[in-house]
């Protein structure tokens, strides 16, 4: 017989501690064994959170090792090329990787199995076709413009183009797994298995006599990405066979494209917004400075796993409750998302600011020059954390166009500020531009949710006594 946490407290806790511990133990029991949807959502969030903690450590360690092995210059080249490949791999899906997170629970709830089977196959086919076409255009472009590209970028760029189709397929498969509430298959391949394989293959190749440079690292990334993607494909296929019986497939391509394209704009501008600074720094500054800047970005990225974990866990719930018209549970999950995003982010920022210089020194002695950037970046991260995954609320409620407009405007702000500030202030200018853009984005998304959803999606309204996140009739928007 399994002993509950409440039972363990009752049996073994000292008498003075039993009363205060009973409430905590009951909450843990509800989280571990609860069958209601809130408990399931919390378990997914906790699982995602734990996986992201592990993955953040692995990703950080992998970047430290690559920087140590390759040195500032080659690591900077690798960073620019790999970030560009990841961005294009996401864009090449044209939004279908996020749209399926909405459609899968919707079709499952309504028992529209023909459409469910159709989107499982159709999303993959679309992703492979579009990303392969884009990769082909990229290869042609590099060949035609090779003499205008710095020589140390050319071969890594060729290898990055080869990697794009499987990066895109991985994005779609992550979306399939999230739509089915399988956080292990959504997170483990991309955030744990792939970085471990990149490090293993890079080290193995260097030990066999290859140069410790960006070309070697990109070749290892190709093998790791394809191996991870193919394994993930087989794992998802086995699991879907257990919950989706074989049968006729029906495709609503026009509907899917209509929904996916606005999401594509949202996701595209979001990815550009969060990564364009690295690409511009790579264009305007030497690779050594790119390496320092990226090390600071990756250090603060340890905070991002909080936002990502909550977003991944709650996106299907936003869609489900909104589609069902269950306003009470929809508002409850919005409130939960604010708490689950903001407070862990605050704690993570404090820890990273205290330990930041030490963490940057792991990359190499010269990387501590980026310590001051951490303080600038943290302001923007806390702005975003204060509204939770608000853009997911808009997306899952069908307000993709508003999100796209917000991100497009913010991206332009970021672009202009980066090109204006980097020539005068260097890396600090890039950090200020990115932080300003994040603050503008957060305010704009908050106002959009307040206007369209009649919700005050901010941690401030959750904390103020007597305040409600719901706008009442007649209340000013």
N, C-alpha and C positions, 0 to 999 in steps of 0.2 A: 504493500500500500504506500502510495506517495505521500510524504508528509509535507503539508503546506508551510509557507513561511509564517503564517499566523499561528499554526500549530507549534512550530519550532520556538516562536517567541513565548507562547503560553507555557511550553514545557521547560525551556532552558534559560530564558531571560530572568535576571534578578528582579525581584518584586517591584523596586522603585522604577525600573525601566519598562515594565510590561505595558503600562498604559500608553506612554508616548510612542512605543515601538509598534503597538498593535495597528495603528492607522497606516503606518508605512508598510507593514507586512501585508495588510489587506490590499493596499494598492499594488504591491508587487504581485500578489496572487492573482488579482484581477488582470494585470498586464500579461502574466504568463499563461493563465488558463482561461481567461475570459472569452466568451463566444460572440459577444455583441460586436457590432461594427467598429465602435470606438476602440475597443480593446484590440481588435485585429489591426486597425490603423496604427495604434500605438506600438504594437509589436513590429509592424513593418518599419515604422520610423526608428525604433530602437535598433532593429537589425541593420537598417540602412546606415544609421549613425555609427554603429560599431564597425561596419565594413568600411565606411569612409574614414574612420580614425586609422584603421590598419592601412588602408590604401594611401591615405595622406602620408603616413610614415614611409611606406614603400616608395611612393612617387618622389618624396623628398630625398630619401636615401639614394634612389637611382640617379637623380640629378646631381647630387653631391659626388657620387662615384664617377659619373661621366665627366664632370668638371675636373676632378682630380686626374683622371686618365688622360684627357685631351688637352687640358690647359685652357687659359682664357680665350685665346683666339679661335681655336677649332670648336670649342664649346659654344661660343657666340654664333658661329656659322650654323652649327647644328640647331640651335634654339630657333633662329629665324626660319630655317627651312621646315623644321618639324611643326612649329606653331602654324605656319602657313598651310601645311598639308592637312593638319587637323581641322582648321577653319574650312578649307575647301571641301574636305570630306563631309563635314556637317551640312554645308550649303548645298552640296550635290544631291542631297535627299529631297530638296525642295519642300521641306516641311512635313513630309509624310511620317517621319520618325516620331513627331509629337502628335500628329493627328490620330495615329492609331491608338495612342493612350486614351483618347476620348472615345473612339469607335469601339474598341474591344469590350470594355465594360458595358457600353450601351447595347451592343448587339447581344452580348451574353445575357444581360438583364431581360431583354425582349425576346430571347430565344430565336433570334434570326441567324441560325447557324449557317445558312448558305452564304450570307454576307460576311459572317465571321471567317469562314473558310476562305472566301474570296480576298478579304483584305490581308490575311496572313500571307498568302502567296503573292498577291498583287503588289503589296508594299515592297517586298524583296525584289521582285522583277523590275519595278520602276527604279529603285535605288541602284541596282546593278547597271541598268541601261544608261541612266543619266550620268552616273559617276564615271563610267567607262568612257563615255563621249567627252566629258570634261577633261579626264586624264589625257585622252588622245589629243585634244586641243592644246593642253599644257605642254605635252611633248613636242608638238609641232612649233609652238611658240618659243620654247627654249632653243630648239634647233635653228629657227630663223633669227632669233635675237641674241644668240649666244655671245657674239662679239661685243654686245653692249652690257653684258652681265659680268660682274667681277669673277675672275677665273675660279676662285675658291668656292663659289656658289654653284657653278654649272653642274657638276656631277651629282652633288647632293640633291639638286632640284630635279634632275632626271629620275633619281631613285624615289623622290617624294611623289612624283606623278604616278609611278607604278603602285605606290601604296594607297592612293586615293580610293579606288573602288572598294577595297576591303574595309577601309575606315568608314566609308559610307554605309556599307552593309552592317558593320558593327553598330552604327548609330541606330539603324532600323531595328536590329535585333534587340538592342537595349530597350527600345520603345515597345516592342512586342512583349518582352518580359515584364516591363512595368505595367502594361495594360492588363496582364494576367495576375498582377500582384505577386510576382516572383522576384523579390529583390536580389536574391543570390545570383540568378542568371542575368539580371540587369546590371549588376555592379562588379561581381568578381572578374568576369573576363576583361573588361576595359580597365578597371582601376587596380587590379591586383595581379592577375595572370600576365597581361601584356607587359607591364613595366618590369616584372621579374624576368620574363623571357628576353626583353630587350637588353637588360643588364647581362644576363647569362650568355646570350649570343655575342654581344659586344666583347665581353671578357674572353670568351672562347676564341673569337676571331683574332683578337690581339695576341693571345697566347700562341696562336698558330703562325704568327709572324706578320699579320696585317698592321698597317700604320694606325696609330691611335688618333684618328681624325674624324671629321664630320661624315666623310664618305663611308667609312667603316660603320659608324653608328647608324647611319640611315639604312645601310644594307641589313644590319641586324634588326632594325625596326620593321623592315619589310617582312622578313621571315617571321618575326614575333607576331605581327599584326595578322598575317594570313593564317598562321597556326591557331591563334586565339579565335579568329572569326569562324573558321571551319569547325572548331570544337563547339563553339557556342551555337552554331547552326544545328548541329546534331543533337545537342542537349535540349534545345527548344523544341525540335521536332519530336523527340521522344516524349517530352512532357505534354505538348499539345495533343498528341495522340490519345492521351488518357482522359482529356477533358473535352475535346472536340471530336466527335465521331466522324468517320469518313462519309463523304456524300458529295452532292452537287455544290459547285462554287458559283456564286453570283457576284458580279462586279458592278459597282456604281461609281465608275471612274470619274464621271463629271462631278458628282457630289463630293467625292474624296478630294479631287483637285481644287474644287471651289473652297473647301475648308482648309486644305493644306497650304495653298498659296499665301493667304494672309499670315498663317503661322510661319511660313518660310520667311516672310519679311520680318516678322517678330524675331524668330530665332537667328536669322541672318544678321540683322542689325545688332542684336544682343551679342552675338559672337564677335562681330567686328568691334562693337563698343568695348568689350572686355579684353580684346587682344590687339587692337589697331596700334596702341602705343608701342608694343614690342616691335611690330613691323616698321613703324616710322622711326623708332630708335635705330633699328637695323639699317634703315636707309640713310639716316643722317649722321650716325655715330659709328665709330669703328667696332669690330666684333668684340673686342675686350670690354668695352662699355656695355654692349648688349648683354654680355655674360653677367656683369654685376647687376644690371637692372633686372634681368630675368631671375636671378637668385633672390632678390628682394621680393619680386612678385610671387615666386614659389613659396617663400617663407610666409607671406601673408595669406597665400592660398590655403594654408592649413586652417584658416577660419572658414573658407568657403564650404567645407564639407558639411557644416551645420545647415546652411541654407539649402544645399543640394539634397541632404538627407530628408529634410522636412518637405521640400518640393516633390521629391520622388515618391514619398509615402502618401502625400495628400492630394496630388493631382487627380488620381482616379476618383477620390471621394468628392472633390469639388464637382467633377463632371456628373457623378452619380446622383448626388443630392440636388444639384441644380436641375438636372433633367427630370427628376422625380417631383420637383416642386416642393421639396421638404425644406422649407426656409429655416426652421428651427435648427435642424442638424447642420445645414449649410453654414449658418452663423456661428454655431458652436465650433465647427472645425476651423473656421477663419480665426476665431479667438485663440484656439489651441495653437494654430500655426504661428501667431504672433509671439506667444510665450516661448514656444519651442525653438524659434529662430533667434530672437533677440538676446535672451539671457545667456545661452551658451556662447553666442558670438562675442558678447562683452567679456566673458571670462577668458575666452581664447585669445582675444586681442591683448588683454592685460598680460597674460602669460608670455605671449610672443614678443611684446615690447620689452619685457624684462630680460628675456633670454635671447633676444634678436641678434645681438652682436656675436654671441657664442655660436648660434646657429649658422650665421653667415660665414664665420671663420671655418666651418667644416668644408666649405667649397674651396677655400684657399685663402691665404693671407690678404690678398688684394680685394677680396669680396666684402670685407667689413666696411669698405667705402660706401656701401649701400645701406648702412644702418639708419641713417636719417630718413631715407625714403619710407621706412616702415611706419613712421609716425604720420606721414602725409597720407599714405594708403589707408591707414586704419580709420581715418575720418570718413572716407567714402564708404568703407565696408559697414560701418555702424549706421550710416544713413540708410543703406540698403536693408540692413537687418531690422531696422525699426519699422518697416512696413511688411516684413515677412515675404512670402512668395506671392505678392499681390498680383504680379503679371500673370501668374498661373490662374488666378481667379478670373481675370478677364478672358484669358484664352479658353478656359474650359466652359465659360459662359457664352462663348461665341463672339466675344468682343475683340477679335484678333486685329481688326483694322485700326482700332484705337491704339493698341499696343504697338503695332507697326509704325504708326505715326509718331508715337512718343520716342521709340528707339531710333527712328530715322533722324528726328530732330536732334536727339542727344548725340547720336553718332557724328552728325555734322559739327556740333559744338565741340566734341572731343577731337575731331580731325583738325578743325581750325585752331583750337588751343594748342594741340601738340605741335603743329607746324609753326605756330607763333612763338611758343615758349621754349622749345628745345634748342633752337639756335642761340638763344640768349642765356638760358639757365641750365642747359644740359639735362642730365637725368632728373634733377629736381623739377625742371619745367614739365617733363613728361608725367611725373607723379602728380603734380598740381593739376595738370590738364585732366588726367584720368579721374582724380578725386572730385574735381568740380563737375565733370560729366556724370559721375555716379550720383552726386547730390541732386543735380538737375533731374536726372532720370527718376530718382526716388520720389521727389516732390510731384513730378508730372504723373507718375503711375498712381500715387495716392489720390490725386485730384480726379483722375479718370475713374478709379473705383468708387469714389464718393459720388461722382456725377452719374455713372451708369448703373451701379449696383446698390446705391444708397447705403453704403457702408463706410464707416470711418476705419479704414484698414491701417491703423497705426498703434504702436505699443502705448503711446501717450493716452489714447482713449480707453485702453484696457486698464491702465493704472489709476486714472483719475477716479476717486470715489463717486459713485452715483452716475458716472458717465456710461453711455451705451454706445456700442459700435454701430448701432442701427439708427439711421436718420428717421425721425418721426414725420408724419404727414404735416406739411406746413412749415417744417424746419428749413432754414436756409441751407442751400447746398454749397 
